Each structure stands twice: as structure tokens, then as C-alpha cells.
């Protein structure tokens, strides 16, 4: 007998890595689409496969090709063949991140310096001229505009109803009506 090479048809799938927490294991979600036989609507079905990744080369979000293999563990029946595309990482320049945050931190630092200067001026008057001048300039440049004075607001509908109810309850009943009411209650 001659030894013949046995041809094995292994299932190959392409999917997205949804978890790479475990060592040498990734979870790949494979989506397939098929038409409903009667209604002809496209149905999307997903299935998750535990895949053996010995070098831990796949990360979450990568598009990978997996292939069926012998059982590696209780759940792992596929192995990673290759990483097709790596996950897209947003490339943002560090200069553009948080300019508002930087300004806010600088403002809060200037306020803290001003507060320390105020505390120091209460203790020693000689340090007041040295430390307070720069802090005052920073605070005056960054101080928000004063809020406008509140104008007299018109009463709301609820307030008007409440006032009307109190006026009705405080109205006096004429003496004749009060006597008639008490006579009816007595009968």
C-alpha cells in the first residue's frame, strides 16, 4: 500500500473578534446572511466561536479568518489562520485633545493661587504686593461677565390659581347666609 495524503476539507469562516480577554483564546463572531425561503427577506444570523490563538495576535475589533481543527479544549474547535484587518484606531493628534480642559485646569490653578495669595495676605501684609499682582491679572482676564440683575417676573398660572383659592377661602359669608346654613344643619 502506498501512503496517500489525506485531503481534509476544513470549514473556514471570517469574523470579527469580540473578546480577547483570555490567554490564547479569542471569541470571534461570524455573521451570515440568507434569504427567507417564503418571504425573501434577508435574515442575518450570528454565531460566536471560541478560537485558539497561540501567539495572542488578534485583538478586539480585528477581522480574522478562522479554520476548523481538532478539539483544543472544551469549547475551542477552531484555530486562528490570519488577521485580515486590524481594528481601526482613531488617529487624533495630542495637540487637538482637550484644549478646553487645559484652559480649565489653568484657570483652576490660577484660582487656587489667588486663594493662597488671599490667605497669605491675611497673615503677612508684605507678601500681598508680590503674590497678588499676577493672580489678580489672571483672575480679571478670566472672570466671567456679571449676571444681569433679575427682573420682576410675572406670576405663573399656578401662582395665580393659588392666590385665587386663598382669596375665595378668606371671603366672608354674609350673616343671612350663615344663619340659613346653620338652620339647615340643625334640621
C-alpha positions as CSV (number, residue, x, y, z in Angstrom):
1,X,0.0,0.0,0.0
2,X,1.2,3.4,-0.8
3,X,0.6,6.2,1.6
4,X,-1.7,8.7,0.2
5,X,-2.0,12.2,1.5
6,X,-5.4,12.6,3.0
7,X,-7.3,15.6,1.9
8,X,-9.3,17.3,4.7
9,X,-12.0,19.8,3.9
10,X,-12.0,22.1,6.8
11,X,-14.6,24.8,7.4
12,X,-13.2,28.3,7.1
13,X,-15.0,31.3,8.5
14,X,-14.4,35.1,8.5
15,X,-15.5,37.1,11.5
16,X,-14.8,39.9,14.0
17,X,-13.1,39.4,17.3
18,X,-15.5,40.4,20.1
19,X,-13.4,39.3,23.1
20,X,-9.7,38.8,23.6
21,X,-9.6,38.7,27.4
22,X,-8.5,35.1,27.8
23,X,-4.9,33.9,27.2
24,X,-4.5,32.1,23.8
25,X,-8.3,32.3,23.2
26,X,-10.4,34.8,21.3
27,X,-14.1,34.9,20.7
28,X,-15.0,35.5,17.1
29,X,-18.5,36.5,15.9
30,X,-19.3,35.3,12.5
31,X,-22.3,36.7,10.7
32,X,-24.1,35.1,7.8
33,X,-26.9,36.3,5.7
34,X,-29.6,34.1,4.0
35,X,-32.9,34.8,2.3
36,X,-36.1,33.6,3.9
37,X,-37.5,30.9,1.5
38,X,-41.0,32.3,1.5
39,X,-40.8,36.0,2.3
40,X,-37.4,36.6,0.5
41,X,-36.3,38.9,3.3
42,X,-32.6,38.8,4.2
43,X,-32.0,37.2,7.6
44,X,-28.8,37.9,9.4
45,X,-27.6,35.2,11.9
46,X,-24.6,35.4,14.1
47,X,-22.7,32.8,15.9
48,X,-19.7,33.0,18.3
49,X,-16.8,30.7,18.1
50,X,-14.0,30.2,20.7
51,X,-10.8,30.3,18.7
52,X,-7.3,29.1,19.6
53,X,-4.8,32.0,19.2
54,X,-1.5,30.7,20.5
55,X,0.5,33.9,19.9
56,X,-2.3,36.3,21.1
57,X,-2.0,38.2,17.9
58,X,-5.7,39.1,17.4
59,X,-7.3,41.9,19.4
60,X,-10.8,43.1,19.8
61,X,-12.3,44.6,16.7
62,X,-9.9,42.7,14.2
63,X,-11.3,41.0,11.2
64,X,-9.9,37.4,11.2
65,X,-10.0,34.2,9.3
66,X,-10.5,31.0,11.3
67,X,-10.3,27.4,10.4
68,X,-11.8,24.2,11.9
69,X,-9.4,22.0,13.7
70,X,-9.2,19.1,16.2
71,X,-10.7,20.0,19.6
72,X,-8.2,22.0,21.6
73,X,-10.3,22.4,24.7
74,X,-14.0,22.0,25.8
75,X,-15.1,24.9,23.7
76,X,-12.3,25.6,21.2
77,X,-12.8,23.8,17.9
78,X,-11.3,26.5,15.6
79,X,-7.9,28.0,15.2
80,X,-6.8,31.4,14.0
81,X,-5.4,31.4,10.5
82,X,-4.7,35.0,9.9
83,X,-5.6,38.5,10.9
84,X,-7.1,40.1,7.8
85,X,-7.6,43.7,9.0
86,X,-6.7,45.2,12.4
87,X,-9.1,47.3,14.2
88,X,-9.4,50.9,13.3
89,X,-7.8,53.2,15.9
90,X,-8.7,56.8,15.7
91,X,-5.6,58.9,15.0
92,X,-6.0,62.1,16.9
93,X,-3.2,64.5,17.4
94,X,-2.5,65.1,21.1
95,X,-2.4,68.9,20.4
96,X,-6.1,68.8,19.5
97,X,-7.3,66.8,22.5
98,X,-8.7,68.8,25.4
99,X,-7.7,72.4,24.7
100,X,-10.8,73.3,26.7
101,X,-9.7,71.0,29.5
102,X,-6.2,72.5,29.6
103,X,-7.7,76.0,29.8
104,X,-10.0,74.9,32.6
105,X,-7.1,73.4,34.5
106,X,-5.0,76.5,34.1
107,X,-8.0,78.6,35.3
108,X,-8.5,76.4,38.4
109,X,-4.7,76.6,39.1
110,X,-4.9,80.4,38.8
111,X,-7.9,80.5,41.2
112,X,-6.0,78.2,43.7
113,X,-3.0,80.5,43.5
114,X,-5.3,83.5,44.1
115,X,-6.9,81.9,47.1
116,X,-3.5,81.0,48.5
117,X,-2.4,84.6,48.0
118,X,-5.5,85.8,49.8
119,X,-4.8,83.6,52.7
120,X,-1.2,84.7,52.7
121,X,-2.2,88.4,52.7
122,X,-4.4,87.9,55.8
123,X,-1.3,86.5,57.6
124,X,1.5,88.8,56.3
125,X,0.9,92.1,54.5
126,X,4.3,92.2,52.9
127,X,3.7,89.2,50.6
128,X,0.5,90.8,49.3
129,X,2.1,93.1,46.8
130,X,4.4,90.3,45.4
131,X,1.9,87.4,45.0
132,X,-1.4,89.1,44.5
133,X,-0.5,91.2,41.4
134,X,-0.1,88.2,38.9
135,X,-3.1,86.4,40.3
136,X,-5.3,89.4,40.1
137,X,-4.4,89.9,36.4
138,X,-5.2,86.2,35.7
139,X,-8.5,86.4,37.6
140,X,-9.5,89.7,35.9
141,X,-8.8,88.3,32.5
142,X,-10.7,85.1,33.1
143,X,-13.6,86.4,35.3
144,X,-17.0,85.8,33.7
145,X,-19.2,88.8,33.0
146,X,-21.5,89.6,35.9
147,X,-25.0,88.1,35.7
148,X,-27.7,90.6,34.8
149,X,-30.0,91.7,37.6
150,X,-33.1,89.6,37.8
151,X,-36.2,91.4,36.5
152,X,-39.5,91.2,38.2
153,X,-41.1,88.0,36.9
154,X,-44.7,87.8,36.1
155,X,-46.6,85.3,38.3
156,X,-47.1,81.9,36.8
157,X,-50.6,80.3,36.2
158,X,-50.1,78.1,39.2
159,X,-49.3,81.0,41.5
160,X,-52.4,82.9,40.2
161,X,-54.6,79.9,40.9
162,X,-53.2,79.6,44.4
163,X,-53.8,83.3,45.1
164,X,-57.4,82.9,43.8
165,X,-58.0,79.9,46.1
166,X,-56.8,81.8,49.1
167,X,-58.9,84.8,48.3
168,X,-62.1,82.6,48.0
169,X,-61.4,80.9,51.3
170,X,-60.9,84.2,53.1
171,X,-64.1,85.8,51.8
172,X,-66.7,86.4,54.5
173,X,-70.1,84.9,54.1
174,X,-73.0,87.4,54.8
175,X,-74.7,86.9,58.1
176,X,-78.0,86.0,56.5
177,X,-76.4,83.1,54.5
178,X,-74.5,81.9,57.6
179,X,-77.7,81.7,59.6
180,X,-79.5,79.9,56.8
181,X,-76.7,77.3,56.6
182,X,-76.7,76.7,60.4
183,X,-80.5,76.3,60.4
184,X,-80.4,73.7,57.6
185,X,-77.7,71.7,59.5
186,X,-79.8,71.8,62.7
187,X,-82.8,70.2,60.9
